[in-house]
């Protein structure tokens, strides 16, 4: 009997050891990402990304917001794997055609410029998914926001997920409970939700993503009651009924091109542009209200939280090790 118990114990230890080995070989844990991943193979990667974005800013003041949005929309669909960058092909249905991305996701040309610069310096080394992570940090820090240490080592997907992009990315028309659920589904909490929403402190939005609030909100026949009346009047002129859905306006009324905490003060005065923004402060009893209030009164606190939440988001299901590939052209898988 003692021999049988010993055998069972040994088998159990062997299985545990085997699981550890298999996990280390094939796991896709974010723990495998690290800040020095390219230190020996492409030490100037971050500087190359930053300088390319600086150049892009000279002709496009909204490019920073556009680049961080690409990272956000990428990570929520199959993890941070640069699947959003893939074009349509015989075997791929591009995420660029999904509702949240079609005619609105932009900055792909800048990503291509970054990739070209990196390939010229260290060919076949830096992944497109890491480019999106590095570009997000540069976009924020170059516009007055925080800097953070970007964890690296992601690899690029071999396919895209159009259906996932249509269902998993939070929508500006959704209620707070739905959006909270979508964040929770990728391991992000309420604090992450409020902090990352603060990225709407810069950039633009099309009439089509907020005109539901202007005339007939939720079938009431009236505008959204949580929309500041002065802002409502100006938006009704900008985005008349049956007008163009592609006209753009600033997400942040006060400092549209600076990364700061004014976004949260805007919410406190009902000047959030998107329904999904304003609901963070106007949803009675929501845990998000106290977070909005703290960020509105303390920019340092917001910056610290935003940096950590960007790291958290960048850790969503990365491909590492031998999974995926390092794309040579971010728009297509290698060999296609």
C-alpha positions as CSV (number, residue, x, y, z in Angstrom):
1,X,0.0,0.0,0.0
2,X,2.9,2.3,0.9
3,X,4.4,1.6,-2.5
4,X,1.2,2.5,-4.3
5,X,0.9,5.8,-2.4
6,X,4.5,6.6,-3.3
7,X,3.9,5.8,-6.9
8,X,0.8,8.1,-7.0
9,X,2.8,10.8,-5.3
10,X,5.6,10.5,-7.8
11,X,3.2,10.5,-10.7
12,X,1.6,13.7,-9.3
13,X,5.0,15.4,-8.9
14,X,6.0,14.3,-12.4
15,X,2.7,15.7,-13.9
16,X,3.2,19.0,-12.0
17,X,6.8,19.2,-13.3
18,X,5.7,18.4,-16.8
19,X,3.0,21.1,-16.6
20,X,5.6,23.6,-15.5
21,X,7.9,22.7,-18.4
22,X,5.1,22.8,-21.0
23,X,3.9,26.1,-19.6
24,X,7.3,27.6,-19.8
25,X,7.7,26.4,-23.4
26,X,4.4,27.3,-24.8
27,X,2.7,29.8,-22.5
28,X,1.7,33.2,-23.7
29,X,1.8,34.9,-20.3
30,X,2.3,38.6,-20.1
31,X,5.1,37.8,-17.6
32,X,7.2,37.0,-20.6
33,X,7.1,40.6,-21.7
34,X,10.0,42.8,-20.5
35,X,11.3,46.3,-20.8
36,X,14.7,45.2,-22.2
37,X,13.5,42.8,-24.9
38,X,15.3,44.7,-27.7
39,X,18.3,46.0,-25.8
40,X,20.6,43.6,-27.6
41,X,18.9,43.4,-31.0
42,X,17.4,46.9,-31.6
43,X,18.5,49.2,-28.8
44,X,17.2,52.3,-30.6
45,X,13.7,51.0,-31.2
46,X,11.9,53.3,-28.8
47,X,13.8,56.3,-30.1
48,X,13.0,55.5,-33.7
49,X,9.3,55.1,-32.9
50,X,9.3,58.4,-31.0
51,X,11.1,60.4,-33.7
52,X,8.8,59.1,-36.5
53,X,5.8,60.2,-34.4
54,X,7.3,63.6,-33.7
55,X,7.6,64.1,-37.4
56,X,4.0,62.9,-38.0
57,X,2.7,65.4,-35.4
58,X,4.0,68.3,-37.5
59,X,1.3,67.7,-40.1
60,X,-1.3,65.9,-38.1
61,X,-2.1,67.1,-34.5
62,X,-4.5,64.2,-33.9
63,X,-2.1,61.4,-34.8
64,X,-1.3,60.7,-31.2
65,X,-4.9,60.0,-30.3
66,X,-5.3,57.9,-33.5
67,X,-2.3,55.7,-32.7
68,X,-3.3,55.0,-29.1
69,X,-6.8,54.1,-30.4
70,X,-5.2,51.5,-32.7
71,X,-3.5,49.9,-29.7
72,X,-6.7,49.9,-27.7
73,X,-8.8,48.4,-30.5
74,X,-6.1,45.8,-31.2
75,X,-5.8,44.6,-27.6
76,X,-9.5,44.1,-27.1
77,X,-9.6,41.6,-30.0
78,X,-7.6,38.4,-29.5
79,X,-5.1,40.4,-27.4
80,X,-2.3,42.8,-28.4
81,X,-1.2,41.0,-31.6
82,X,-1.4,43.7,-34.3
83,X,-4.3,41.9,-35.9
84,X,-6.0,45.3,-36.5
85,X,-3.2,46.2,-38.9
86,X,-3.8,43.3,-41.4
87,X,-5.5,44.2,-44.7
88,X,-8.1,42.0,-46.4
89,X,-6.6,39.0,-48.3
90,X,-7.8,35.7,-49.6
91,X,-7.7,34.2,-46.2
92,X,-8.2,37.2,-43.9
93,X,-11.2,39.4,-43.2
94,X,-9.7,42.6,-42.0
95,X,-10.7,44.1,-38.7
96,X,-10.4,47.5,-40.4
97,X,-13.8,46.8,-41.8
98,X,-15.5,46.3,-38.4
99,X,-18.0,48.8,-37.2
100,X,-15.8,50.4,-34.6
101,X,-12.9,50.8,-37.1
102,X,-14.4,51.4,-40.6
103,X,-13.9,55.0,-41.8
104,X,-12.5,56.0,-38.3
105,X,-9.4,54.0,-37.4
106,X,-6.5,55.9,-38.8
107,X,-2.7,56.2,-38.4
108,X,-1.9,53.1,-40.4
109,X,0.5,55.1,-42.6
110,X,2.5,56.3,-39.6
111,X,2.7,52.7,-38.3
112,X,4.1,51.7,-41.8
113,X,6.6,54.6,-41.6
114,X,7.7,53.4,-38.2
115,X,8.1,49.8,-39.4
116,X,10.1,50.9,-42.4
117,X,12.5,52.9,-40.2
118,X,12.9,50.0,-37.9
119,X,13.4,47.5,-40.7
120,X,16.1,49.8,-42.1
121,X,17.9,49.7,-38.8
122,X,17.2,46.2,-37.4
123,X,15.4,44.1,-40.0
124,X,13.0,41.4,-38.8
125,X,13.3,42.2,-35.2
126,X,10.6,44.5,-33.9
127,X,7.0,43.3,-34.0
128,X,4.1,45.4,-35.2
129,X,2.3,44.8,-32.0
130,X,5.2,46.2,-30.0
131,X,5.2,49.2,-32.4
132,X,1.6,49.9,-31.3
133,X,2.6,49.7,-27.6
134,X,5.6,52.0,-28.1
135,X,3.7,54.4,-30.3
136,X,1.0,54.8,-27.6
137,X,3.6,55.8,-25.0
138,X,5.3,58.2,-27.3
139,X,2.0,59.8,-28.4
140,X,1.0,60.4,-24.8
141,X,4.4,61.7,-23.5
142,X,4.9,64.0,-26.5
143,X,1.6,65.7,-25.8
144,X,2.2,66.5,-22.1
145,X,1.1,63.2,-20.6
146,X,3.0,60.6,-18.5
147,X,5.8,58.4,-19.6
148,X,6.0,54.7,-18.7
149,X,8.2,51.8,-19.2
150,X,6.7,49.8,-22.1
151,X,7.0,46.0,-21.7
152,X,8.0,44.4,-25.0
153,X,8.3,41.0,-26.6
154,X,4.9,40.6,-28.3
155,X,4.7,38.8,-31.6
156,X,2.3,39.4,-34.5
157,X,-0.8,37.3,-35.3
158,X,-1.2,35.2,-38.4
159,X,-4.9,36.2,-38.8
160,X,-7.5,38.7,-37.9
161,X,-10.9,38.5,-36.2
162,X,-13.5,40.7,-37.8
163,X,-16.4,39.2,-35.8
164,X,-14.5,39.8,-32.6
165,X,-13.8,43.4,-33.6
166,X,-17.5,43.9,-34.1
167,X,-18.4,42.5,-30.7
168,X,-15.6,43.0,-28.2
169,X,-14.6,46.6,-28.7
170,X,-16.5,49.0,-26.4
171,X,-18.9,51.3,-28.3
172,X,-19.7,55.0,-27.7
173,X,-23.4,54.1,-27.8
174,X,-23.2,51.5,-25.0
175,X,-24.3,51.8,-21.5
176,X,-21.8,51.7,-18.7
177,X,-22.7,48.2,-17.6
178,X,-22.0,46.7,-21.0
179,X,-18.7,48.6,-21.3
180,X,-17.7,47.5,-17.8
181,X,-18.4,43.9,-18.9
182,X,-16.2,44.2,-22.0
183,X,-13.3,45.6,-19.9
184,X,-13.8,42.8,-17.4
185,X,-13.7,40.2,-20.2
186,X,-10.1,41.2,-20.9
187,X,-9.1,41.4,-17.3
188,X,-9.4,45.2,-16.8
189,X,-11.3,46.7,-13.8
190,X,-13.3,49.8,-13.2
191,X,-10.2,51.9,-12.4
192,X,-8.7,50.8,-15.7
193,X,-12.0,51.7,-17.5
194,X,-12.0,55.3,-16.1
195,X,-8.3,55.8,-16.6
196,X,-8.2,54.6,-20.2
197,X,-11.3,56.6,-21.0
198,X,-9.1,59.6,-20.1
199,X,-7.4,59.1,-23.5
200,X,-10.3,61.1,-24.8
201,X,-8.5,64.1,-23.4
202,X,-7.1,64.5,-27.0
203,X,-8.2,63.7,-30.5
204,X,-11.4,64.1,-32.4
205,X,-14.7,62.2,-32.9
206,X,-17.2,62.1,-35.8
207,X,-20.8,63.3,-35.6
208,X,-21.8,59.7,-36.2
209,X,-20.6,58.5,-32.8
210,X,-22.4,61.1,-30.7
211,X,-25.4,62.5,-32.8
212,X,-27.6,59.9,-31.1
213,X,-27.5,62.3,-28.1
214,X,-28.5,65.5,-29.9
215,X,-32.1,65.1,-31.0
216,X,-33.8,61.8,-30.2
217,X,-31.9,60.1,-27.4
218,X,-32.9,56.5,-26.8
219,X,-36.2,57.1,-28.6
220,X,-37.4,59.9,-26.2
221,X,-37.8,62.5,-28.9
222,X,-35.5,64.7,-26.8
223,X,-31.7,65.3,-26.5
224,X,-29.7,63.4,-23.9
225,X,-30.5,65.2,-20.6
226,X,-26.9,64.7,-19.3
227,X,-25.5,66.8,-22.2
228,X,-24.6,70.4,-21.2
229,X,-27.1,72.8,-22.9
230,X,-24.5,75.1,-24.3
231,X,-22.5,72.2,-25.8
232,X,-25.8,70.7,-27.1
233,X,-26.6,73.9,-29.1
234,X,-23.2,74.0,-30.7
235,X,-23.2,70.3,-31.5
236,X,-26.7,70.5,-33.1
237,X,-25.4,73.2,-35.4
238,X,-22.3,71.2,-36.2
239,X,-24.2,67.9,-36.7
240,X,-27.7,68.8,-37.9
241,X,-30.3,66.0,-38.4
242,X,-29.6,64.2,-41.7
243,X,-26.3,66.0,-41.9
244,X,-22.9,64.5,-42.5
245,X,-21.9,61.8,-40.0
246,X,-18.2,62.3,-40.9
247,X,-17.8,65.9,-39.6
248,X,-15.4,65.9,-36.7
249,X,-15.1,67.9,-33.5
250,X,-12.8,67.9,-30.4
251,X,-13.3,65.2,-27.7
252,X,-11.9,67.7,-25.1
253,X,-13.5,71.2,-25.4
254,X,-10.8,72.9,-23.4
255,X,-7.4,71.5,-24.4
256,X,-8.1,69.4,-27.5
257,X,-4.5,68.5,-28.4
258,X,-2.9,68.2,-24.9
259,X,-2.9,65.1,-22.7
260,X,-4.1,66.3,-19.3
261,X,-7.0,65.7,-16.8
262,X,-9.4,68.2,-18.2
263,X,-11.4,65.4,-19.7
264,X,-12.6,64.5,-16.2
265,X,-13.5,68.1,-15.3
266,X,-15.5,68.2,-18.6
267,X,-17.5,65.2,-17.3
268,X,-18.3,67.0,-14.1
269,X,-19.9,69.9,-16.1
270,X,-21.8,67.5,-18.4
271,X,-19.4,68.3,-21.3
272,X,-18.5,64.8,-22.1
273,X,-18.8,64.4,-25.9
274,X,-19.6,60.7,-26.1
275,X,-22.4,58.9,-24.3
276,X,-19.9,56.4,-23.0
277,X,-17.8,59.2,-21.6
278,X,-20.5,61.1,-19.8
279,X,-22.0,57.9,-18.3
280,X,-18.8,57.5,-16.2
281,X,-20.0,60.5,-14.1
282,X,-23.7,60.6,-14.7
283,X,-24.7,57.0,-14.0
284,X,-26.3,57.2,-10.5
285,X,-24.6,55.0,-7.9
286,X,-21.7,54.0,-10.2
287,X,-18.3,53.2,-8.8
288,X,-16.8,55.2,-11.6
289,X,-18.1,58.5,-10.2
290,X,-15.5,58.7,-7.4
291,X,-12.7,57.7,-9.7
292,X,-13.7,60.5,-12.1
293,X,-13.8,63.0,-9.2
294,X,-10.4,62.0,-8.0
295,X,-8.8,62.2,-11.4
296,X,-10.4,65.6,-12.0
297,X,-8.9,67.0,-8.9
298,X,-5.5,65.3,-9.1
299,X,-3.7,65.1,-12.5
300,X,-0.7,63.3,-11.0
301,X,-3.0,60.6,-9.7
302,X,-4.6,60.3,-13.2
303,X,-1.3,60.1,-14.9
304,X,0.0,57.4,-12.6
305,X,-3.3,55.4,-13.1
306,X,-3.3,55.9,-16.8
307,X,0.3,54.6,-17.2
308,X,-0.4,51.5,-15.1
309,X,-3.7,50.8,-17.0
310,X,-1.8,51.1,-20.3
311,X,0.6,48.5,-19.1
312,X,-2.3,46.3,-18.0
313,X,-4.0,46.7,-21.3
314,X,-0.7,45.9,-23.2
315,X,-0.5,42.7,-21.2
316,X,-3.7,41.3,-22.7
317,X,-3.0,37.8,-24.2
318,X,0.2,38.6,-26.1
319,X,1.7,36.1,-28.5
320,X,5.3,35.3,-27.3
321,X,8.0,32.7,-27.7
322,X,7.4,30.9,-31.0
323,X,3.8,31.8,-31.3
324,X,2.9,34.2,-34.2
325,X,5.7,35.9,-36.1
326,X,7.5,39.2,-36.6
327,X,5.8,40.7,-39.6
328,X,8.0,42.3,-42.1
329,X,5.1,44.4,-43.4
330,X,2.5,45.2,-40.7
331,X,-0.4,45.1,-43.3
332,X,0.1,41.4,-44.2
333,X,1.5,38.1,-42.9
334,X,4.9,37.0,-44.0
335,X,5.0,35.2,-47.3
336,X,1.6,36.4,-48.5
